[in-house]
Amino acid sequence: MAKSTIYNIYNDLVNAIKPIVGTSYVFLKDRPKISTDNVAMKKFAVVDLPVSIDDYVIGGRKTYLTTSGVYYLFAQARKNDTLDVNAMGALVDEVVDLFPIKGDYVIASNPVVRMTGSDGQGFQVTTVSFDIHTK
């Protein structure tokens, strides 16, 4: 049985970021409950598809789908819960350098970086949003 469209999109996006944050530190849709007591976790990512998926049909045949995606990047904050510019800067640079992401099913492009701030749990957050279309 073929995998669903959403599965294929998530799979390509997760596979792209795993080498940067580690296989165990990529989560779908929501941030897990993590404290800074977990000393092994210095950074992690959440992959989200927060909008609709548009289906383009030409001549009665499905040709491609478009949507947008977001990587929420989390880097451990300094002791006073302020931004560790070096850690977050390195993480953002590595992720932005992935683009365009060319997976088996999707191409992700046009990354936009937004500094978000503290998550209140010992991590600083930056979002990288991007366009997605299927091959």
Residue pairs with C-beta under 8 A, 6 or more apart in sequence:
3 11
5 53
5 65
5 134
6 49
6 53
8 104
8 105
8 106
8 134
9 49
9 53
9 67
9 69
9 105
9 106
9 132
9 134
10 28
10 47
10 49
11 103
11 104
11 105
12 101
12 103
12 104
12 105
12 106
12 108
13 47
13 69
13 71
13 101
13 103
13 106
13 108
13 132
14 26
14 28
14 47
15 103
16 98
16 101
16 103
16 108
17 26
17 45
17 47
17 71
17 95
17 98
18 26
20 45
20 91
20 94
20 95
20 98
21 43
21 44
21 45
21 91
22 44
25 41
25 43
25 44
25 45
26 44
26 45
26 46
26 47
27 44
27 45
27 46
27 47
28 46
28 47
28 48
29 46
29 47
29 48
30 46
31 46
31 72
31 74
31 119
33 121
34 41
34 44
34 121
34 123
35 121
35 122
36 76
36 77
36 121
36 122
36 123
41 76
42 75
42 76
42 87
43 73
43 74
43 75
43 76
43 87
43 91
44 74
45 71
45 72
45 73
45 74
45 95
46 71
46 72
46 74
47 69
47 70
47 71
48 69
48 70
48 71
48 72
49 67
49 68
49 69
49 70
49 132
50 68
50 69
50 70
51 67
51 68
52 67
53 65
53 66
53 67
54 65
54 66
54 67
55 62
55 65
56 62
56 63
56 64
56 65
56 66
57 63
64 133
64 134
64 135
65 133
65 134
66 131
66 132
66 133
66 134
67 132
67 133
68 129
68 130
68 131
68 132
69 108
69 129
69 130
69 132
70 127
70 128
70 129
70 130
71 95
71 127
71 128
71 130
72 116
72 125
72 126
72 127
73 88
73 91
73 92
73 95
73 125
73 126
73 127
73 128
74 119
74 123
74 124
74 125
75 84
75 87
75 88
75 91
75 123
75 124
75 126
76 84
76 87
76 122
76 123
76 124
77 83
77 84
77 118
77 122
77 123
77 124
78 84
81 118
81 122
82 118
82 124
83 115
83 124
84 124
88 124
88 126
91 126
92 113
92 126
92 128
95 111
95 128
96 111
96 113
96 128
99 108
99 109
99 110
99 111
99 130
100 107
100 108
100 109
101 107
101 108
101 109
101 130
104 135
105 134
105 135
106 132
106 133
106 134
106 135
107 132
107 133
107 134
107 135
108 130
108 131
108 132
109 130
109 131
110 130
110 131
111 128
111 129
111 130
112 128
112 129
112 130
113 126
113 127
113 128
114 126
114 127
114 128
114 129
115 126
116 124
116 125
116 126
116 127
117 124
117 125
118 124
118 125
119 125
